[in-house]
């Protein structure tokens, strides 16, 4: 069974429905926000990938774990996700290089450089009516 996750507001609503005192709810909220802020300071995700073979299904599978969250998929879906990750990594590296060029060599401030980057992304994706010419 999948793990149930509640958002902070849902937990607080449950505490209120149990007639918890406001000071207890406030203390809980403060501690929860502190924990979440510390969790967001994580500088690196732990990622593991493994392959397997289903005894009952007689099919290969891939298990992907990011931090404490696991998912399992068939091999074609894993390949699709792998290609998406590679494409996103290439785009991220290209974005970083473009921002460096625009800010350091062209002399744009970060906000203007971001606008140029977004325009270039829209041209690449063909969104907002901008079409690139293909010869």
Rosetta constraint file for C-alpha pairs under 8 A:
AtomPair CA 6 CA 10 HARMONIC 6.05 0.50
AtomPair CA 6 CA 11 HARMONIC 6.56 0.50
AtomPair CA 7 CA 11 HARMONIC 6.57 0.50
AtomPair CA 8 CA 12 HARMONIC 6.22 0.50
AtomPair CA 8 CA 29 HARMONIC 7.57 0.50
AtomPair CA 8 CA 32 HARMONIC 7.62 0.50
AtomPair CA 9 CA 13 HARMONIC 6.09 0.50
AtomPair CA 10 CA 14 HARMONIC 6.26 0.50
AtomPair CA 11 CA 15 HARMONIC 6.26 0.50
AtomPair CA 12 CA 16 HARMONIC 6.16 0.50
AtomPair CA 12 CA 25 HARMONIC 6.62 0.50
AtomPair CA 12 CA 29 HARMONIC 7.70 0.50
AtomPair CA 13 CA 17 HARMONIC 6.14 0.50
AtomPair CA 14 CA 18 HARMONIC 6.35 0.50
AtomPair CA 15 CA 19 HARMONIC 6.50 0.50
AtomPair CA 15 CA 20 HARMONIC 5.41 0.50
AtomPair CA 15 CA 25 HARMONIC 6.95 0.50
AtomPair CA 16 CA 20 HARMONIC 5.46 0.50
AtomPair CA 16 CA 21 HARMONIC 7.77 0.50
AtomPair CA 16 CA 25 HARMONIC 7.78 0.50
AtomPair CA 20 CA 24 HARMONIC 6.51 0.50
AtomPair CA 20 CA 25 HARMONIC 6.72 0.50
AtomPair CA 21 CA 25 HARMONIC 6.44 0.50
AtomPair CA 22 CA 26 HARMONIC 6.00 0.50
AtomPair CA 23 CA 27 HARMONIC 6.10 0.50
AtomPair CA 24 CA 28 HARMONIC 6.04 0.50
AtomPair CA 25 CA 29 HARMONIC 6.10 0.50
AtomPair CA 26 CA 30 HARMONIC 6.21 0.50
AtomPair CA 27 CA 31 HARMONIC 6.21 0.50
AtomPair CA 28 CA 32 HARMONIC 6.02 0.50
AtomPair CA 29 CA 33 HARMONIC 6.06 0.50
AtomPair CA 30 CA 34 HARMONIC 6.18 0.50
AtomPair CA 31 CA 35 HARMONIC 6.19 0.50
AtomPair CA 32 CA 36 HARMONIC 6.19 0.50
AtomPair CA 33 CA 37 HARMONIC 6.06 0.50
AtomPair CA 34 CA 38 HARMONIC 6.26 0.50
AtomPair CA 35 CA 39 HARMONIC 6.16 0.50
AtomPair CA 36 CA 40 HARMONIC 6.20 0.50
AtomPair CA 37 CA 41 HARMONIC 6.59 0.50
AtomPair CA 38 CA 42 HARMONIC 7.33 0.50
AtomPair CA 45 CA 66 HARMONIC 6.63 0.50
AtomPair CA 45 CA 67 HARMONIC 5.98 0.50
AtomPair CA 46 CA 65 HARMONIC 7.82 0.50
AtomPair CA 46 CA 66 HARMONIC 5.69 0.50
AtomPair CA 46 CA 67 HARMONIC 4.89 0.50
AtomPair CA 47 CA 64 HARMONIC 7.37 0.50
AtomPair CA 47 CA 65 HARMONIC 5.57 0.50
AtomPair CA 47 CA 66 HARMONIC 4.57 0.50
AtomPair CA 47 CA 67 HARMONIC 6.29 0.50
AtomPair CA 48 CA 64 HARMONIC 5.96 0.50
AtomPair CA 48 CA 65 HARMONIC 5.16 0.50
AtomPair CA 48 CA 66 HARMONIC 6.69 0.50
AtomPair CA 49 CA 62 HARMONIC 7.03 0.50
AtomPair CA 49 CA 63 HARMONIC 5.68 0.50
AtomPair CA 49 CA 64 HARMONIC 4.67 0.50
AtomPair CA 49 CA 65 HARMONIC 6.37 0.50
AtomPair CA 50 CA 62 HARMONIC 5.74 0.50
AtomPair CA 50 CA 63 HARMONIC 5.23 0.50
AtomPair CA 50 CA 64 HARMONIC 6.73 0.50
AtomPair CA 51 CA 60 HARMONIC 7.21 0.50
AtomPair CA 51 CA 61 HARMONIC 5.73 0.50
AtomPair CA 51 CA 62 HARMONIC 4.45 0.50
AtomPair CA 51 CA 63 HARMONIC 6.12 0.50
AtomPair CA 52 CA 60 HARMONIC 5.70 0.50
AtomPair CA 52 CA 61 HARMONIC 5.15 0.50
AtomPair CA 52 CA 62 HARMONIC 6.14 0.50
AtomPair CA 52 CA 63 HARMONIC 7.54 0.50
AtomPair CA 53 CA 58 HARMONIC 6.58 0.50
AtomPair CA 53 CA 59 HARMONIC 5.65 0.50
AtomPair CA 53 CA 60 HARMONIC 4.38 0.50
AtomPair CA 53 CA 61 HARMONIC 5.90 0.50
AtomPair CA 54 CA 58 HARMONIC 5.07 0.50
AtomPair CA 54 CA 59 HARMONIC 5.39 0.50
AtomPair CA 54 CA 60 HARMONIC 6.25 0.50
AtomPair CA 54 CA 61 HARMONIC 7.14 0.50
AtomPair CA 55 CA 59 HARMONIC 7.79 0.50
AtomPair CA 59 CA 74 HARMONIC 7.83 0.50
AtomPair CA 60 CA 74 HARMONIC 6.49 0.50
AtomPair CA 60 CA 75 HARMONIC 6.49 0.50
AtomPair CA 61 CA 72 HARMONIC 6.76 0.50
AtomPair CA 61 CA 73 HARMONIC 5.65 0.50
AtomPair CA 61 CA 74 HARMONIC 4.57 0.50
AtomPair CA 61 CA 75 HARMONIC 5.59 0.50
AtomPair CA 62 CA 72 HARMONIC 5.63 0.50
AtomPair CA 62 CA 73 HARMONIC 5.39 0.50
AtomPair CA 62 CA 74 HARMONIC 6.08 0.50
AtomPair CA 62 CA 75 HARMONIC 6.23 0.50
AtomPair CA 62 CA 78 HARMONIC 6.59 0.50
AtomPair CA 63 CA 70 HARMONIC 6.96 0.50
AtomPair CA 63 CA 71 HARMONIC 5.76 0.50
AtomPair CA 63 CA 72 HARMONIC 4.37 0.50
AtomPair CA 63 CA 73 HARMONIC 6.53 0.50
AtomPair CA 64 CA 70 HARMONIC 5.73 0.50
AtomPair CA 64 CA 71 HARMONIC 5.39 0.50
AtomPair CA 64 CA 72 HARMONIC 6.24 0.50
AtomPair CA 65 CA 69 HARMONIC 5.53 0.50
AtomPair CA 65 CA 70 HARMONIC 4.29 0.50
AtomPair CA 65 CA 71 HARMONIC 6.42 0.50
AtomPair CA 66 CA 70 HARMONIC 6.54 0.50
AtomPair CA 73 CA 77 HARMONIC 6.23 0.50
AtomPair CA 73 CA 78 HARMONIC 6.39 0.50
AtomPair CA 74 CA 78 HARMONIC 6.37 0.50
AtomPair CA 75 CA 79 HARMONIC 6.22 0.50
AtomPair CA 76 CA 80 HARMONIC 6.26 0.50
AtomPair CA 77 CA 81 HARMONIC 6.20 0.50
AtomPair CA 78 CA 82 HARMONIC 6.02 0.50
AtomPair CA 79 CA 83 HARMONIC 6.24 0.50
AtomPair CA 80 CA 84 HARMONIC 6.31 0.50
AtomPair CA 81 CA 85 HARMONIC 6.12 0.50
AtomPair CA 82 CA 86 HARMONIC 6.28 0.50
AtomPair CA 83 CA 87 HARMONIC 6.13 0.50
AtomPair CA 84 CA 88 HARMONIC 6.04 0.50
AtomPair CA 85 CA 89 HARMONIC 6.04 0.50
AtomPair CA 86 CA 90 HARMONIC 6.21 0.50
AtomPair CA 87 CA 91 HARMONIC 6.19 0.50
AtomPair CA 88 CA 92 HARMONIC 6.05 0.50
AtomPair CA 89 CA 93 HARMONIC 6.19 0.50
AtomPair CA 90 CA 94 HARMONIC 6.12 0.50
AtomPair CA 91 CA 95 HARMONIC 6.00 0.50
AtomPair CA 92 CA 96 HARMONIC 6.18 0.50
AtomPair CA 93 CA 97 HARMONIC 6.25 0.50
AtomPair CA 94 CA 98 HARMONIC 6.04 0.50
AtomPair CA 95 CA 99 HARMONIC 6.06 0.50
AtomPair CA 95 CA 117 HARMONIC 7.04 0.50
AtomPair CA 96 CA 100 HARMONIC 6.17 0.50
AtomPair CA 97 CA 101 HARMONIC 6.14 0.50
AtomPair CA 98 CA 102 HARMONIC 6.05 0.50
AtomPair CA 98 CA 117 HARMONIC 7.24 0.50
AtomPair CA 99 CA 103 HARMONIC 5.98 0.50
AtomPair CA 99 CA 110 HARMONIC 7.88 0.50
AtomPair CA 99 CA 113 HARMONIC 6.18 0.50
AtomPair CA 99 CA 114 HARMONIC 7.31 0.50
AtomPair CA 99 CA 117 HARMONIC 7.22 0.50
AtomPair CA 100 CA 104 HARMONIC 5.66 0.50
AtomPair CA 100 CA 105 HARMONIC 7.57 0.50
AtomPair CA 101 CA 105 HARMONIC 5.15 0.50
AtomPair CA 101 CA 106 HARMONIC 6.47 0.50
AtomPair CA 102 CA 106 HARMONIC 4.81 0.50
AtomPair CA 102 CA 107 HARMONIC 6.20 0.50
AtomPair CA 102 CA 108 HARMONIC 5.74 0.50
AtomPair CA 102 CA 113 HARMONIC 5.82 0.50
AtomPair CA 103 CA 107 HARMONIC 4.78 0.50
AtomPair CA 103 CA 108 HARMONIC 4.73 0.50
AtomPair CA 103 CA 109 HARMONIC 5.95 0.50
AtomPair CA 103 CA 110 HARMONIC 6.61 0.50
AtomPair CA 103 CA 113 HARMONIC 6.51 0.50
AtomPair CA 104 CA 108 HARMONIC 7.59 0.50
AtomPair CA 108 CA 112 HARMONIC 5.97 0.50
AtomPair CA 108 CA 113 HARMONIC 5.69 0.50
AtomPair CA 109 CA 113 HARMONIC 6.10 0.50
AtomPair CA 110 CA 114 HARMONIC 6.06 0.50
AtomPair CA 111 CA 115 HARMONIC 6.46 0.50
AtomPair CA 112 CA 116 HARMONIC 6.40 0.50
AtomPair CA 113 CA 117 HARMONIC 6.16 0.50
AtomPair CA 114 CA 118 HARMONIC 6.08 0.50
AtomPair CA 115 CA 119 HARMONIC 6.17 0.50
AtomPair CA 116 CA 120 HARMONIC 6.17 0.50
AtomPair CA 117 CA 121 HARMONIC 6.18 0.50
AtomPair CA 118 CA 122 HARMONIC 6.17 0.50
AtomPair CA 119 CA 123 HARMONIC 6.25 0.50
AtomPair CA 120 CA 124 HARMONIC 6.21 0.50
AtomPair CA 121 CA 125 HARMONIC 6.10 0.50
AtomPair CA 122 CA 126 HARMONIC 5.59 0.50
AtomPair CA 122 CA 127 HARMONIC 5.04 0.50
AtomPair CA 122 CA 128 HARMONIC 6.85 0.50
AtomPair CA 122 CA 130 HARMONIC 6.80 0.50
AtomPair CA 123 CA 127 HARMONIC 6.71 0.50
AtomPair CA 123 CA 130 HARMONIC 5.48 0.50
AtomPair CA 123 CA 131 HARMONIC 5.91 0.50
AtomPair CA 123 CA 132 HARMONIC 6.02 0.50
AtomPair CA 124 CA 132 HARMONIC 7.29 0.50
AtomPair CA 126 CA 130 HARMONIC 5.64 0.50
AtomPair CA 126 CA 131 HARMONIC 5.30 0.50
AtomPair CA 126 CA 132 HARMONIC 7.29 0.50
AtomPair CA 127 CA 131 HARMONIC 7.71 0.50
